[in-house]
């Protein structure tokens, strides 16, 4: 009985000692209100949401919605733009490359901007049903430009002579695999 009480006392002492440790810095920064820079945290969440819209994933921006009360007006306007419901009064608060898309009630050509901005604009137009074939073609061109500008991510075969050079190697590999599957195992 005495051993059990001693073990419980040791556990309680350890737990009580851990209760006073401060949270790590990243946890404090993630809360935003303690850092005093809610605008930066809101902008980071909106960047994440914008990349989702550019990827044609239309879902609520829940990370930003938690910061909505403390976010600056420009960030709130951009969040409304990403959701496809920006007010006419807020268009002036948007980044310059998105103002024409937000102001137009009809399909407009994508802005001459960096590819990500074009993809975000195309995503908003698709989400609101204002995209036409021209917008889709421009979005595809922007995506290809973005992919060409991006660093290679493990496309080793394509770097050594391109996709055409890799095709014969793939065909040979497939033939060897098929032959291995057909041969009797013994």
C-alpha positions in Angstrom: 0.0 0.0 0.0 2.8 2.3 0.9 4.5 1.7 -2.5 1.3 2.5 -4.4 0.9 5.8 -2.5 4.6 6.6 -3.1 4.2 5.9 -6.9 1.0 8.1 -7.0 2.8 10.9 -5.2 5.7 10.7 -7.7 3.3 10.8 -10.7 1.5 13.8 -9.2 4.8 15.6 -8.5 5.8 15.1 -12.2 2.5 16.3 -13.5 2.5 19.3 -11.2 6.0 20.1 -12.4 5.0 20.0 -16.1 1.9 22.1 -15.6 3.9 25.3 -15.2 5.9 25.0 -18.4 5.2 27.7 -21.0 3.9 26.8 -24.4 6.5 26.7 -27.3 7.0 29.9 -29.3 5.3 28.5 -32.4 2.1 27.8 -30.4 2.1 31.4 -29.2 2.7 32.8 -32.7 -0.1 30.6 -34.2 -2.6 32.2 -31.9 -2.0 35.6 -33.5 -3.6 37.6 -30.8 -0.6 37.2 -28.6 1.8 38.3 -31.3 -0.1 41.5 -32.2 0.3 40.7 -35.9 -3.1 39.3 -36.8 -2.7 40.9 -40.2 0.2 38.7 -41.1 -1.5 35.6 -39.9 -4.6 36.5 -41.8 -2.6 37.1 -44.9 -0.9 33.7 -44.6 -4.2 32.0 -44.2 -5.6 33.9 -47.3 -2.5 32.8 -49.3 -3.3 29.2 -48.4 -6.9 29.7 -49.4 -5.9 31.4 -52.6 -3.8 28.5 -53.7 -6.7 26.2 -53.0 -9.0 28.3 -55.2 -6.2 28.3 -57.9 -6.3 24.5 -57.6 -10.1 24.5 -58.1 -10.8 23.4 -54.5 -13.7 25.5 -53.5 -14.2 25.2 -49.8 -14.6 27.7 -46.9 -11.5 29.4 -45.7 -11.9 28.2 -42.1 -8.4 29.3 -41.0 -9.2 32.9 -42.0 -12.7 32.8 -40.6 -11.3 32.3 -37.1 -9.4 35.6 -37.6 -12.2 37.5 -39.3 -13.1 39.8 -36.4 -9.5 41.1 -36.1 -8.5 41.1 -39.7 -8.0 44.3 -41.7 -10.5 45.4 -44.3 -8.3 44.5 -47.2 -7.9 40.9 -46.0 -11.7 40.6 -45.5 -12.3 42.0 -49.0 -9.8 39.4 -50.4 -11.5 36.6 -48.5 -14.8 37.7 -50.0 -13.2 37.8 -53.5 -11.9 34.3 -53.0 -15.4 33.1 -52.0 -16.9 34.9 -55.1 -19.0 37.4 -53.2 -16.9 40.7 -53.0 -18.9 43.9 -52.5 -18.6 46.7 -55.0 -17.3 49.0 -52.2 -14.5 46.5 -51.4 -13.1 46.2 -55.0 -10.7 49.1 -54.4 -9.2 47.1 -51.4 -8.3 44.1 -53.6 -4.8 43.6 -55.1 -4.6 45.4 -58.4 -4.4 42.2 -60.5 -7.8 41.1 -59.2 -9.8 44.3 -59.4 -10.9 44.0 -63.0 -12.0 40.4 -62.5 -14.0 41.4 -59.4 -15.6 44.5 -61.0 -16.7 42.8 -64.2 -20.1 41.1 -64.3 -19.1 39.1 -67.4 -16.2 36.9 -68.3 -13.0 39.0 -68.7 -9.5 38.0 -69.8 -7.3 37.1 -67.0 -4.9 39.8 -65.8 -1.4 40.1 -67.1 0.2 39.1 -63.9 2.2 36.2 -62.4 0.7 32.7 -63.2 -0.5 32.2 -59.6 -2.6 35.4 -59.7 -4.0 34.3 -63.1 -4.9 30.9 -61.7 -6.6 32.5 -58.6 -8.6 34.8 -60.9 -9.6 31.9 -63.1 -10.6 29.8 -60.0 -12.9 32.7 -58.8 -14.4 33.1 -62.3 -15.1 29.3 -62.4 -16.5 29.3 -58.9 -18.9 32.1 -59.8 -19.9 30.6 -63.2 -18.4 33.6 -65.1 -15.6 31.7 -66.9 -15.8 31.0 -70.6 -13.5 29.0 -72.9 -11.1 31.9 -73.2 -10.6 32.0 -69.4 -10.1 28.3 -69.3 -7.5 28.4 -72.1 -5.6 31.3 -70.3 -5.7 29.3 -67.1 -4.2 26.3 -68.8 -1.5 28.5 -70.3 -0.8 30.0 -66.9 -0.6 26.6 -65.3 1.9 25.5 -67.9 4.0 28.6 -67.4 3.9 28.1 -63.7 5.0 24.4 -64.1 7.8 25.4 -66.5 9.1 28.0 -64.0 8.9 25.6 -61.0 12.0 23.7 -60.1 12.0 20.0 -61.0 10.5 17.8 -58.4 11.9 14.4 -59.1 11.1 14.1 -62.8 14.4 12.5 -63.5 13.5 10.6 -66.6 12.0 13.7 -68.2 15.1 15.7 -67.5 17.3 13.2 -69.4 16.1 13.9 -72.9 12.4 14.7 -72.2 9.3 12.6 -72.2 9.9 11.3 -75.7 13.3 9.9 -74.7 11.7 8.2 -71.7 8.9 6.5 -73.7 11.1 3.8 -75.2 12.5 3.0 -71.8 9.0 2.6 -70.4 8.0 0.4 -73.3 11.0 -1.9 -72.8 10.3 -2.1 -69.1 6.7 -3.0 -69.6 7.7 -5.7 -72.1 10.1 -7.2 -69.6 7.4 -7.2 -66.9 4.8 -8.8 -69.2 7.3 -11.4 -70.2 8.1 -12.1 -66.6 4.4 -12.5 -65.8 3.9 -14.9 -68.8 6.8 -17.2 -68.1 6.0 -20.2 -66.0 7.5 -20.1 -62.5 9.2 -23.2 -61.5 
